[in-house]
Amino acid sequence: MKGIEIVWLSKTDLTNLNSGEGESNLIDIKKFKKNGIEYPYVSGQAMRYYIKEAIRRNLGEKEFMCVPDDKGEPCGEPKKCIACDLFGYMKTIKDKGADTRVSPVKVSPAIGLLPFDENSTIDFLTRRHRGTEKAEGDIVNVELGVNIYKVGIAIDVQRVGGEEKIKDRQVKIEYFIDEDERKKRISKVIEALRFLTDYSKQARLLTDFTPDFIIIAFQDIYSHRLQKAIEFKDGKLDIERLEAVLRDVKEYSPKIFVGLLPGLLENEEKVRKVFSEVGLEVKTPDKAIKEAVNYLKNSKL
């Protein structure tokens, strides 16, 4: 096994998952333009943070994830630290430069698939000033929106729990933890998708960002091809594109898990038919994630 590819869709309630720069009295939503139309997005950095915090919340008593220091630097000890192993780091060393580790876990931005203007509103909140005799404060406008987001994760399985070393003019990986521990760490990334909660502003904008539709592929070749399986427009998936990419990915993916909640897609029945035709059973996202973790547990890395 060389890679695990995951792509999913998540439908949100009215929320602001990741703010842009905004102004003093505006909390905006990060946006990008496509064909002159604005769509919201959540940065890859924010998505990595949400996944990290989901892992942190469910650590065992003897498991360790460091907290970066006041300079934002992690411990840089991937053998004992799950976060430094999975998500990499850059730790400065005085008079020497930096000790770096490339992240085995790659995370895409969450791309909104519905136009922002058609699915948004402006709310406001008040910020009271302390120490004043009167109940004075500022009114801050907050952009909120409902949307369907597409997100992707790629796990470079071979690099989890190991470091690249050059020997005999070849790059080889030396592992500092055993295979069982490597599996446990990888499974934490997959399991985290069931428990994503620590996004911004949730004290007053409670929403759920866990998958409504998910595809998880265990691959003998490291590839990001699966990320192109989902093309969404007007509430429907592009059926031809989905089938073409699935057949490509199946050539080097011994196992693929699929989960779908009813009511997300307008052409849901056609989507289910495509998966059936390529030999994939559709379950709920939660069950697909659980079965993927169990498959990993019983597989050879």
Sequence and secondary structure as in RCSB ss.txt:
>XXXX:A:sequence
MKGIEIVWLSKTDLTNLNSGEGESNLIDIKKFKKNGIEYPYVSGQAMRYYIKEAIRRNLGEKEFMCVPDDKGEPC
GEPKKCIACDLFGYMKTIKDKGADTRVSPVKVSPAIGLLPFDENSTIDFLTRRHRGTEKAEGDIVNVELGVNIYK
VGIAIDVQRVGGEEKIKDRQVKIEYFIDEDERKKRISKVIEALRFLTDYSKQARLLTDFTPDFIIIAFQDIYSHR
LQKAIEFKDGKLDIERLEAVLRDVKEYSPKIFVGLLPGLLENEEKVRKVFSEVGLEVKTPDKAIKEAVNYLKNSK
L
>XXXX:A:secstr
  EEEEEEEEE  SB SSB S BTTEE B EEEETTEEEEEE HHHHHHHHHHHHHHT  TT       TTS   
  TTT HHHHHH EEEEETTTEEEEE  SEEE  EEE S SGGGEEEEEEEEE TT SS  EEEEEEEEE  EEE
EEEEEEGGGTTEEEEEETTEEEEEESS HHHHHHHHHHHHHHTT     TTTTTS    S SEEEEEEESS   G
GGGS  EETTEE HHHHHHHHHHHHTT SEEEEEE TTS TTHHHHHHHHHHTT  EE HHHHHHHHHHHHHTS 
 
